[in-house]
Amino acid sequence: MNRTTLRALTLAVIAAAGTTGAQAQTEIKVSYQPALYWALPFYVATEKNWWAEVGLKPVFSTFPAGVPQIAASASKSWDVGGTGSVPAVLGHVRFGIKTIGVTNDESAGNALLARKEMVDKFSKDPASIKGQTIVLTANSTGDYAVQSCLKKWGIAKADVTIKNMGQAEIISAMSSGNADLGGLWAPNIYTLEEKAGARVLCSGKEGGAVVPGALIARGDYAEQNPENVAKFLAVYLRAWKWLNANRAEGIQMMKKFYEQGGVSVSEASMNKEFDTRPTFDLEGQLQRMDRSKGASSVDTWFADIASFMRGTGALQSVPASGDYITDAYMKRVMADPKLREFATRAN
């Protein structure tokens, strides 16, 4: 065999190997909302090339809020993703979406804020909120947090005027003095605090509401592709494991991720995200989804959210948590030695 033939054969083998590697990566369509704490693992996993390690090739789609994200599932534009707990419940009722895990506990990251000129008045006398207009994103975790705060103060929803706005519109309205009260989620909370001097009057946590974020999958996709869903979860869990073990580098990646989504907040606020919003590793997820002694913690959290949604008219009835919350895919990760090791690795 002459040198030219050998070189040609070598190049052909390399090309074939490359083709085989590409075929080994299965496309998975991932949806999320940009510049949010719970979405950071998607960015980290991409930067670290962890998707490829489990044979996945993500194709991302982003949405400004949960409601349009959920609606897009009807056209099968995404397979899996993350969203707020309120749209996750709505997604089950309307489109058969499954909740397969929890992104984080964002109870402290959803809140009612007041414009800086009105902070003293409302904080000293919450009853003075009666008769006021609150701008918020309807059927969202921010909405849920605001209602929990009003309930804490003995204020009925009918006692205030609710105006539906997107998060960017709320920031604009409050910054310009066209709104005094707004329901926001982080990092929009920090943007309004830092840019306009607004202050949190009450978070969901202070209002007694547990606000989990949801990892979700289209029901039909999950049923037909259980291994891909398990791999998706493993990638997500590994990213959190790494972030919690490497916060300094994680903060720098968070800064880039937020800036890509048009959000700029201080490093102190980014650290606040880590400090106030617990995340769960594989064992933590399974513990909170465990039904061996009755309803799980996740069942209870989502049942409360569904009850809130029935109260707003978004739902006709509270769905049974067992119909849409499932730990089957987390259990697949735990049962697979390779996936389990991958999901729990901090490097």
VEXBAFI-934352 format. One record per atom (N, C-alpha, C, CB): residue in three letters; x negated, y, z negated. Coordinates in steps of 0.2 Angstrom, whole numbers, plus 5000, padded with zeros to 4 digits. Each point is the difference from the previous one (the first is absolute). Last residue first. Glycine has a CB too. Layout:
<recs>
alaXYZ...
</recs>
This chain:
<recs>
asn508750894804asn499450035004asn500249995007asn499149974991ala502249944990ala499950074999ala499450045004ala500549984989arg501449795012arg499350025001arg499950084999arg499849905008thr502249954993thr499850024993thr499350025000thr500849924996ala500350005024ala500550054997ala499750034994ala501049955005phe497949875006phe499950065004phe500450064997phe499949935010glu500349854981glu499350034998glu499950075004glu499649884999arg502450005005arg500050024993arg499350034998arg500849914997leu499549995025leu500450074999leu500050024993leu500749975009lys498349824995lys499650055003lys500450075000lys499649915008pro501449904982pro499450024996pro499650055004pro500049894996asp502750085003asp499549995005asp499350024997asp500850025009ala501250004979ala500049935001ala499449995005ala501249984998met499550244996met499749974994met499849935002met500750074992val500450055024val499350034999val499749964995val500450115004arg501849844999arg499649975006arg499350034999arg501049995008lys500650104978lys499849934998lys499649975005lys501149994993met499850225012met499550014995met499749934998met500550114996tyr501449895017tyr499450025004tyr499450014996tyr500750055009ala501449904982ala499849955003ala499450015004ala501149975002asp500450164983asp499350004999asp499749945004asp500250044988thr502050145015thr499749935000thr499350004998thr500949975009ile501650184994ile499450004997ile499749934999ile500350114994tyr501949935016tyr499550045004tyr499350004997tyr500950065004asp501149824987asp500150005007asp499450045004asp501349994997gly498950004979gly499749945003gly500149995007gly500249954989ser500750234998ser499350015001ser499749945003ser499950074991ala502650025013ala499749954995ala499250005002ala501049934999pro500650295006pro499849935002pro499649964995pro500050055012val501950154986val499349994998val499849935002val500150074990ser501850095023ser499949964994ser499349994998ser501149945003gln499550215014gln500749994998gln500049954993gln500450015012leu497750184997leu500249935000leu500749994997leu498849974998ala500450255004ala499549975005ala500249925001ala499150094998gly501850084986gly500449985006gly499649975005gly500850094997thr498649984980thr499950055005thr500449995006thr498950024996gly501049824987gly500350064997gly500050065005gly499649964989arg499349835016arg500849995000arg500350074998arg499949874998met497850125000met500250015007met500849995001met498849965004phe500250004975phe499950075001phe500350015007phe499050014993ser500849775001ser500550034996ser500150085002ser499949914991ala498249975017ala500649985004ala500650034997ala499549905004ile498550114984ile500050055006ile500649995004ile498849995000asp500949874982asp500250064997asp500050055006asp499449984989ala499949805016ala500850014998ala500250074998ala499949874997phe497850085007phe500350015006phe500850004999phe499149955006trp499550014975trp499850065003trp500450025006trp498849994996thr501449794995thr500350064995thr499950075003thr499849924990asp499149895021asp500750005000asp500450054997asp499949885001val497850104995val500150035007val500850005001val498849965005ser500449934976ser499950074999ser500250035007ser499149994991ser502149785007ser499350024999ser500050084999ser499649915008ala502349904985ala499950055004ala499250034999ala501350035001gly498949744989gly500650045002gly499850065005gly500549984988lys497949865003lys500450014994lys500650055002lys499049984993ser499549955024ser500149944996ser500450014994ser498949965005arg500450195014arg500749994998arg500149944996arg500350065010asp497650134999asp500249934998asp500750004997asp498849984997met499850205012met500549985005met500349934997met499550065010arg498750064980arg500650055000arg500649975004arg499150104998gln498849785000gln500350014994gln500650045000gln498949994995leu499949995025leu500449944998leu500350004993leu499249935008gln499350254999gln500649995004gln500549944998gln499350065010gly498649964980gly500550054997gly500650005004gly499050074996glu499249805011glu500349974994glu500650054997glu498949934998leu499850145021leu500449945002leu500449984994leu499249975009asp500250284987asp499649955004asp500549935001asp498950054995phe501850225002phe500049934997phe499649965004phe501150024995thr499150264997thr500149955006thr499949934997thr499650095008pro501150184982pro499749934999pro500149965006pro500250014988arg499750265007arg500449955004arg499749935000arg500350105007thr498750104982thr500750004998thr500549955004thr499850124997asp497749925006asp500150004993asp500849994998asp499050074999phe500249965024phe499749944997phe500249994993phe499150005008glu501550205002glu500349955004glu499849934997glu500150075010lys498850124983lys500649994997lys500449955003lys500050124997asn498049945013asn499949964994asn500649994996asn498950045000met501350115018met499949935003met499849954994met499650055011ser500650184984ser500649975001ser500049935003ser500450115002ala497650014994ala500349994994ala500749965001ala499450104995glu499449985023glu499749934998glu500449994993glu498950015006ser502450155011ser499450004996ser499849934998ser500250114996val501349935026val500150014993val499349994997val501249965000ser500250055025ser499350014997ser500250024993ser499550045011val501749845013val500050024993val499350014997val501149934999gly499649995023gly500250075000gly500050024992gly500649995011gly498849794999gly500750014999gly500250074999gly500149894996gln497650055005gln500349975006gln500750015001gln499149925000glu499850134979glu499950055005glu500349985007glu499050044994tyr501049804989tyr500550064999tyr499950055005tyr500049974988phe498449865012phe500749975002phe500550064999phe499749884997lys498150164996lys500150005008lys500749985002lys498749975000lys500950034977lys499950075002lys500150005008lys499350034990met500549764999met500750034999met500050075003met500249934989met497849965010met500449985005met500750025000met499349905000gln499250164983gln499850035006gln500449985006gln498850014995ile501649894984ile500250075000ile499850045007ile500050004987gly499249785008gly500750005002gly500350075001gly500149894994glu497750074998glu500150005007glu500750005002glu498949935000ala500950084977ala499650055003ala500050005008ala499350014990arg501649814997arg500450065000arg499750065004arg500649964989asn499249775008asn499650055003asn500350075001asn499449905006ala501749914985ala499349984997ala499550055003ala500349885000asn502050135006asn500050014993asn499349994997asn501249964999leu499250015024leu500150074998leu499950014993leu500850015010trp499249774999trp499450035001trp500050084998trp499849925010lys502149944988lys499549974995lys499450045001lys500549895001trp501250165014trp500250034993trp499449984995trp501250005002ala498849905020ala499850075000ala500150044993ala500350005012arg500349774991arg499350015000arg499850075000arg499949895005leu502450064997leu499849994994leu499250004999leu501049934998tyr500050095024tyr500250054995tyr499750004993tyr501150015007val498549815008val499750065002val500150064996val500049955012ala501349854985ala499349994998ala499650065001ala500149885002leu502150125007leu500050014992leu499349994998leu501149964999phe499249985023phe500150084999phe500050014993phe500750015010lys499249774995lys499450035002lys500050084999lys499849905008ala502249974990ala499649994994ala499350035001ala500649894998val500950125020val500250044994val499649994994val501250005004asn498449875014asn499850065002asn500250054994asn500149985013glu500649804986glu499350004999glu499850075001glu499949885003pro502450075001pro499850004993pro499350014999pro501049934998asn500750105022asn499350005000asn499750014993asn500050065011gln502449914995gln499649975006gln499250004999gln501050035007glu500550074977glu500249935001glu499649975005glu501150034996ala498650205001ala499749964995ala500249935000ala500150104993tyr500850045023tyr499350005001tyr499749954995tyr499950125005asp502449944993asp499849955005asp499349995001asp501150035006gly499550144979gly500249934998gly499949955005gly500950054993arg497650175003arg500649985004arg500249934998arg499850095010ala498850044972ala499949965007ala500750005003ala499049934996ile499550214982ile500649985004ile499849965006ile500650104996leu498650024979leu499849975006leu500549965003leu498849994995ala501550234988ala500149945002ala499649985006ala501250014996gly498850154980gly500050005007gly500149935002gly499250115000pro501849994977pro499549965003pro500050025008pro500249914991val500750204985val500050015007val499549965004val500550124998val501049924977val499449965003val500150015008val499949924990ala501250254990ala500049965006ala499449965002ala500950085004gly499650094978gly500249934998gly500149965006gly500550044990gly498750195009gly500750005000gly500349924999gly500050105008glu497749964993glu500350044994glu500749995000glu499050085001lys499949835017lys499849964994lys500350044994lys499049965006gly501350135015gly500449954999gly499949964994gly500149995012ser499250264987ser499949955004ser500549944999ser498850035001cys501250254994cys500249934998cys499849955005cys500950054993leu498550195009leu500550004994leu500149934997leu500550105005val497450015010val500449944999val500550024994val499249925006arg499750285010arg499949954994arg500549955000arg499450094994ala499350115024ala500649974997ala499849954995ala500650015011gly498050135003gly500150014993gly500649974997gly499450105001ala499649905023ala500650054998ala500150014992ala500549975011lys497849895000lys500050055005lys500550054998lys499849925009glu499849894977glu499350035002glu500150065004glu499549894999glu502449974995glu499750034994glu499450045002glu500449904994leu500649995023leu500550054998leu499750034994leu501049955005thr497949865003thr499950055005thr500450074998thr499949915009tyr500349894978tyr499450034999tyr499950065005tyr499549894996ile502449975007ile500050044993ile499450044999ile500749904996asn499449955023asn500350075001asn500150044993asn500649955010pro498449824994pro499750064998pro500350065001pro499049935002ala502549934988ala499350015001ala499749985007ala499849994987trp502850095009trp499549944998trp499350025002trp500949925002leu501650234992leu499449985004leu499749944998leu499850125003gly502450074995gly499849934998gly499549985005gly501149974995gly499650294995gly500049955006gly499849934997gly499750095008leu501150194987leu500049944997leu499949955006leu500750034990asp499550205014asp499750004993asp499949934998asp500650114998ala499550025027ala500349954996ala499650004993ala500349935011asn499150225006asn500749995003asn500449944996asn499650055011gly498050054988gly500550034995gly500749995002gly499250084997ser498749845013ser500250065003ser500550044995ser499849965011ser499349824984ser499550045001ser500250075002ser499349915003met502349924997met499850024993met499450055000met500449894996ala500450025025ala500550044996ala499850024993ala500849935007ser497749935005ser500150065004ser500550054996ser499649955011ile500249824982ile499350044998ile500150075003ile499349905000ile502449965007ile500050014992ile499450054998ile500749894998glu499350015024glu500550064999glu500150024993glu500649965010ala498149854994ala499650065003ala500550064999ala499349935008gln501749864987gln499550034995gln499650065002gln499949884997gly502650085012gly499449965000gly499550034996gly500249975012met502450064983met499450035004met499549955000met500350124997asn502449934993asn499649955003asn499450045004asn501049915000lys500550174978lys499950025007lys499549955003lys500350124998ile501549914980ile499549975003ile499950015007ile500149914992thr501050214984thr500049995007thr499449975003thr500850105001val500449874974val499550045004val500249995007val499149984991asp502249924992asp499850074997asp499550045004asp500349944989ala500549835015ala500550055003ala499850074997ala500949915001lys497849904992lys499950025007lys500450055003lys499649895002ala500150104971ala500349965005ala499750025007ala501049984993ile497850054982ile500350045006ile500349955005ile499250094998gly499549874981gly500850004999gly500350045006gly499949994988trp497749955008trp500250064998trp500850014999trp499050055005lys500049755004lys499750014994lys500250074996lys499049935005lys501750025017lys500449964996lys499750014993lys500249925009leu498650185008leu500750044999leu500449964995leu500050055011cys498049854996cys499950064996cys500650034998cys498950015006ser501349815009ser499849984994ser499950054995ser499549905005gln500850155018gln500649994996gln499949974993gln500549975012val497650085002val500450064998val500649984996val499650065010ala499249774999ala499650034994ala500450064998ala498949955004tyr501949945016tyr500149964994tyr499750034993tyr500049905008asp499550205013asp500750014998asp500249964994asp500350025012gly497649954997gly500050064998gly500750024997gly499150045008thr500649765004thr499850004993thr500050064997thr499349905003ser502450095016ser499349985000ser499849994992ser499850075011asn502350015002asn499949935000asn499249985000asn501149995006ala499250264999ala500549964998ala499849935001ala500850095003thr497750124992thr500149965005thr500549944998thr498850025005leu501150244986leu499749944999leu500149965006leu500150004988val500550254998val499849975006val499649944999val500050115005ile501950034980ile499449965000ile499949975007ile500149974988thr501350254998thr499949955006thr499449975000thr500750085007gln501050014972gln499450015004gln500049965006gln499350044990gly502249954991gly500250055005gly499550025005gly500750054991lys498549844986lys500750005003lys500150065004lys500349934990ile497750054998ile500049985007ile500749995003ile498949944997ser500650134980ser500050055005ser500049985007ser499550074991ala500149784990ala500850015001ala500150065005ala500349964989pro497549995002pro500249965006pro500750015002pro499149924996asp499150234990asp500849995000asp500249965006asp500250114994lys497549935002lys500250024993lys500849995000lys499150084999ser499849885022ser499749964995ser500350014993ser499049995007phe501750155011phe500349935000phe499749954995phe500250025012lys498950214989lys500850004999lys500349935000lys500050115006asp497749924999asp500150014993asp500850004999asp498950074999val500349915024val499849944995val500250014993val499149985008met501150165013met500649984996met499849944995met500750035010glu497850095005glu500350054997glu500649984995glu499750075010lys499049785004lys499650024994lys500450054996lys499049985006arg502449835007arg499550065002arg499750034994arg500750025011ala500149734986ala500250065001ala499550055002ala500849984991leu499849745011leu499550054999leu500450075000leu499149935005leu501249784991leu500450075002leu499550054998leu501249954998ala498149795010ala500150054995ala500450065002ala499049974995asn499449795009asn500650025003asn500350054994asn500249905008gly497949974988gly499850035006gly500650035004gly499049935000ala500949934979ala499750074999ala499950045006ala499549954990ser501349835012ser500550044996ser499850074998ser500349894995glu498849915019glu499950075002glu500550044996glu499649975011asp499149794991asp500550034996asp499950075001asp500049904991asn499449925029asn499750044994asn500650024995asn499050045006thr501249805013thr499450045002thr499750034994thr500550035011val500949744991val500150074998val499350045001val500849964991gly500749815021gly499550024995gly500150084998gly499249915005ile502149975012ile499649954998ile499450014995ile500249975012thr502450104999thr499550034996thr499649944998thr500750104996lys500949915027lys499849974994lys499550044996lys500249895005ile501950165014ile499350014999ile499949974993ile499950115007gly502149925007gly499849944998gly499250004998gly500949955007phe500750235001phe499649975005phe499749934997phe499850115005arg501750054982arg500250015007arg499649965005arg500250114996val499549864980val500750005001val500250015008val500250054988his497549965004his500349935000his500750005002his499249984990gly499750235009gly499849965006gly500349934999gly498950065001leu501450094982leu500450025005leu499949955006leu500050124996val498649864986val500749974998val500450025006val499850014988ala498150085014ala500049935000ala500649974999ala498850014996pro501050225002pro500149985007pro499949925000pro499650115004val500049984974val500750025003val500149975007val500050104992ser497949884998ser500549954998ser500750015002ser499249984990gly498650115025gly500350014993gly500549954998gly499850125002thr498349805015thr500550065000thr500250014993thr500449975011gly497949875007gly500150024994gly500550065000gly498849974996gly500749805021gly499750074998gly500250024993gly500250035011val500249795013val499950014993val499850074998val499749885000asp501050075023asp500149934997asp500050014992asp499549945010trp501250245012trp499549984995trp500249934996trp499750124998ser501649985020ser499450035001ser499449994995ser500750095006lys501749834999lys499449964999lys499450035001lys500749905003ser501650194997ser499749995006ser499449955000ser500450125003ala500749954977ala500549975004ala499849985007ala500850074994ser497950054989ser500049935000ser500549965005ser499650014988ala500250235007ala499649985006ala500049925000ala499350114999ala501850014983ala500450005006ala499649975006ala500650104995ile498249944984ile500549945000ile500449995006ile500050014988gln498750185011gln499549945000gln500549945000gln499050064994pro502050155002pro499849995007pro499649945001pro500150125003val500449934975val500649995003val499949995008val500650064992gly497649994992gly500249945000gly500649985004gly499649994989ala498650215017ala500449984994ala500349935001ala500350124997pro498349995019pro500050054995pro500349984994pro500050085009phe498749755007phe500650035000phe500050054995phe500649905004thr497849925013thr500150044994thr500650045000thr498850014999ser499849765011ser500450055002ser500250034993ser500549945010phe497549885001phe500350044995phe500550055003phe499049994993val499749765010val500250055005val500550054995val499949935011pro498149864984pro500550044999pro500250065005pro499749984988lys499249765010lys499850065004lys500650054999lys499349945009leu499649824978leu500650045002leu499750075004leu500749964990gly498149844998gly500349995007gly500650045002gly499649894998val498950124982val500649954999val500349985007val500250044988glu498050125011glu499749944996glu500649954999glu499250084994ala501250135017ala499749955004ala499849944996ala499650095008trp501250094980trp500649975004trp499749945004trp500650115001trp497950044987trp500349944997trp500549975003trp499750054990asn498850165014asn500149945005asn500249944996asn499250055008lys500450184984lys499649944997lys500049945005lys500250044988glu501250165016glu499350025000glu499549944998glu500450124997thr501949845002thr499850015007thr499350025000thr501250035003ala499849944976ala499949945003ala499850005007ala500849964993val499750244995val499449974998val499949935003val500150064989tyr501950055016tyr499450045003tyr499449974998tyr500650105000phe501349814991phe500049995007phe499450035003phe501350005000pro499250044977pro499749945001pro499949985008pro500449974989leu500750245003leu499350005000leu499749935002leu500050104992ala502449965003ala499849985007ala499250005001ala501150055004trp500050024975trp500149935001trp499849975007trp500950014992tyr498950235002tyr499649964996tyr500149925002tyr500050094991leu500550095028leu500349984993leu499649954997leu501150025004ala498850085019ala499750054995ala500449984993ala499750095009pro501649825012pro499350024999pro499950044994pro499950005012gln501849794992gln500150075000gln499350034999gln501250004996tyr499549765016tyr499950034994tyr500150075001tyr499249924996ser500749815017ser500350074999ser499850034993ser500949975009val498149835010val500150024993val500350075000val499049934997lys500749835019lys500250085000lys500150024993lys500549985012ile497949825000ile500550014995ile500150085000ile499749894993glu498949915023glu500250064999glu500650004994glu499750035012thr498249804990thr500750015001thr500250074999thr500249884997gln497449995009gln500350054996gln500750015002gln498950064998ala499749795013ala500149984993ala500350054996ala499049925001gln500350125021gln500649965000gln500249984993gln499849965012ala498150154992ala500650055001ala500749964999ala499250075007gly498849804992gly500150044994gly500650055001gly498749994998thr500649895021thr500349954995thr500250044993thr499449905006thr499450215011thr500749995002thr500449964995thr499750015012gly498050024986gly500350064998gly500850005002gly498950065002ala499749765004ala500150004992ala500350064998ala499049944999ala500550045024ala500549954998ala500250004993ala499749935009ala498550205000ala500650035001ala500649954998ala499550065010ile498349864987ile500250064996ile500650035001ile498850024999val500549815015val500249974994val500150064995val499349905002ala500050165019ala500649975001ala500349974993ala499849985012leu498050114990leu500550055000leu500749975000leu499150085006thr499149774996thr500050034994thr500650054999thr498849974999leu500849945022leu500349954996leu500150034993leu499649905007ala499150225008ala500750005002ala500449964996ala499750025011arg498049974986arg500250064998arg500850015001arg498950055002leu500049765007leu500049994993leu500350074997leu499049925000thr500650085023thr500549954998thr500150004993thr499849935010thr498450184997thr500650045002thr500649964998thr499450065010arg498449844988arg500250054995arg500650045001arg498850014998asn501049745011asn499650065000asn500350054995asn499749975012met500449754988met500450065000met499650065000met500949944994
</recs>
